[in-house]
Amino acid sequence: MSKSGPSPRSAYYDFQTLQTRWEDNDAYGHMNNIVHYSLIDTAVTNWQRDRGFFDVDDVKFMVVQSGCTYFAEARYPDTVHAGLWVSKIGRTSWTYEIGLFRNEENAAFAEGFFVQVQVDDDTGRPSPIKDTFRRHLERILVSP
């Protein structure tokens, strides 16, 4: 993901509010970069959980690629609003785009992506995305 600047809130769907913690600050007084990945992972996991992705026993979801671009600082006690959308859906994998917004700011302070593969729980091999999951992904699919 190569960007020249942050996206506005209007580029994202399904916002979740996530609170920063004191321990998220590093020695420089801002949020450590590993926290950005934790927020991205939490936003994706919450979105999937709320749509029943974890209510099945025969598949699991593996992260195969992720990244983050940083535009501005965030710190405790900021409130983070994480929005997401899907930029690509393949046969066995899909890509989430996640924007992290500080307090009421309109521009993302960080934007990340998260590629997942649906894997058969027995074989450990990629398997076609279940129709029920695909329908949820398609609802937030945005073609660049």
KELUM-905157 format. One record per residue (C-alpha): residue in one letter; x, z, y. Coordinates in steps of 0.5 Angstrom, whole numbers, plus 500, padded with zeros to 3 digits. Layout:
% KELUM-905157
+---+-----+-----+-----+
| r |  px |  pz |  py |
+---+-----+-----+-----+
| A |   X |   Z |   Y |
...
+---+-----+-----+-----+
This chain:
% KELUM-905157
+---+-----+-----+-----+
| r |  px |  pz |  py |
+---+-----+-----+-----+
| M | 500 | 500 | 500 |
| S | 503 | 498 | 506 |
| K | 500 | 499 | 513 |
| S | 502 | 499 | 520 |
| G | 497 | 505 | 522 |
| P | 492 | 509 | 520 |
| S | 485 | 507 | 518 |
| P | 479 | 510 | 522 |
| R | 474 | 515 | 518 |
| S | 469 | 509 | 518 |
| A | 473 | 506 | 513 |
| Y | 472 | 511 | 508 |
| Y | 466 | 514 | 503 |
| D | 464 | 520 | 500 |
| F | 467 | 525 | 504 |
| Q | 469 | 532 | 501 |
| T | 472 | 538 | 506 |
| L | 478 | 541 | 503 |
| Q | 481 | 547 | 506 |
| T | 489 | 548 | 507 |
| R | 492 | 554 | 505 |
| W | 498 | 558 | 508 |
| E | 502 | 557 | 503 |
| D | 501 | 549 | 504 |
| N | 506 | 550 | 510 |
| D | 513 | 549 | 509 |
| A | 519 | 551 | 513 |
| Y | 518 | 546 | 519 |
| G | 511 | 549 | 520 |
| H | 507 | 543 | 517 |
| M | 504 | 541 | 511 |
| N | 509 | 540 | 505 |
| N | 508 | 533 | 502 |
| I | 506 | 535 | 495 |
| V | 500 | 538 | 498 |
| H | 498 | 531 | 500 |
| Y | 498 | 529 | 493 |
| S | 494 | 535 | 491 |
| L | 489 | 534 | 496 |
| I | 488 | 526 | 494 |
| D | 488 | 529 | 486 |
| T | 482 | 534 | 488 |
| A | 478 | 529 | 492 |
| V | 478 | 524 | 486 |
| T | 477 | 529 | 481 |
| N | 471 | 532 | 485 |
| W | 468 | 525 | 486 |
| Q | 469 | 524 | 478 |
| R | 466 | 530 | 476 |
| D | 460 | 530 | 480 |
| R | 459 | 523 | 477 |
| G | 459 | 525 | 470 |
| F | 466 | 522 | 468 |
| F | 468 | 528 | 465 |
| D | 462 | 529 | 461 |
| V | 464 | 525 | 455 |
| D | 469 | 526 | 449 |
| D | 472 | 520 | 447 |
| V | 476 | 518 | 453 |
| K | 480 | 520 | 458 |
| F | 483 | 518 | 465 |
| M | 491 | 517 | 466 |
| V | 494 | 516 | 473 |
| V | 499 | 510 | 472 |
| Q | 501 | 510 | 480 |
| S | 500 | 513 | 486 |
| G | 503 | 513 | 493 |
| C | 502 | 516 | 500 |
| T | 503 | 514 | 507 |
| Y | 504 | 519 | 512 |
| F | 502 | 518 | 520 |
| A | 501 | 525 | 523 |
| E | 502 | 532 | 521 |
| A | 497 | 537 | 518 |
| R | 498 | 545 | 517 |
| Y | 494 | 551 | 516 |
| P | 489 | 553 | 518 |
| D | 487 | 545 | 519 |
| T | 480 | 543 | 515 |
| V | 482 | 537 | 511 |
| H | 476 | 531 | 510 |
| A | 478 | 527 | 504 |
| G | 474 | 520 | 504 |
| L | 475 | 515 | 499 |
| W | 473 | 508 | 496 |
| V | 475 | 503 | 491 |
| S | 479 | 497 | 492 |
| K | 480 | 494 | 485 |
| I | 476 | 495 | 479 |
| G | 479 | 491 | 473 |
| R | 478 | 491 | 465 |
| T | 481 | 498 | 464 |
| S | 483 | 501 | 470 |
| W | 481 | 502 | 478 |
| T | 484 | 504 | 484 |
| Y | 482 | 509 | 489 |
| E | 484 | 509 | 496 |
| I | 484 | 516 | 500 |
| G | 484 | 518 | 507 |
| L | 486 | 525 | 509 |
| F | 483 | 527 | 516 |
| R | 485 | 533 | 520 |
| N | 479 | 537 | 523 |
| E | 475 | 532 | 527 |
| E | 480 | 527 | 528 |
| N | 478 | 520 | 527 |
| A | 484 | 517 | 525 |
| A | 487 | 519 | 518 |
| F | 493 | 523 | 518 |
| A | 495 | 520 | 511 |
| E | 493 | 515 | 506 |
| G | 494 | 515 | 499 |
| F | 492 | 511 | 493 |
| F | 491 | 513 | 486 |
| V | 491 | 508 | 480 |
| Q | 487 | 510 | 474 |
| V | 487 | 507 | 467 |
| Q | 481 | 509 | 462 |
| V | 484 | 511 | 455 |
| D | 481 | 512 | 448 |
| D | 482 | 519 | 446 |
| D | 484 | 518 | 439 |
| T | 488 | 512 | 440 |
| G | 491 | 513 | 447 |
| R | 491 | 506 | 448 |
| P | 487 | 503 | 454 |
| S | 480 | 502 | 453 |
| P | 474 | 498 | 457 |
| I | 471 | 502 | 463 |
| K | 465 | 505 | 460 |
| D | 459 | 501 | 464 |
| T | 456 | 508 | 467 |
| F | 463 | 509 | 470 |
| R | 463 | 502 | 472 |
| R | 457 | 502 | 476 |
| H | 459 | 509 | 480 |
| L | 466 | 505 | 482 |
| E | 462 | 499 | 484 |
| R | 458 | 503 | 489 |
| I | 464 | 505 | 493 |
| L | 468 | 498 | 492 |
| V | 471 | 495 | 498 |
| S | 474 | 488 | 498 |
| P | 480 | 488 | 503 |
+---+-----+-----+-----+
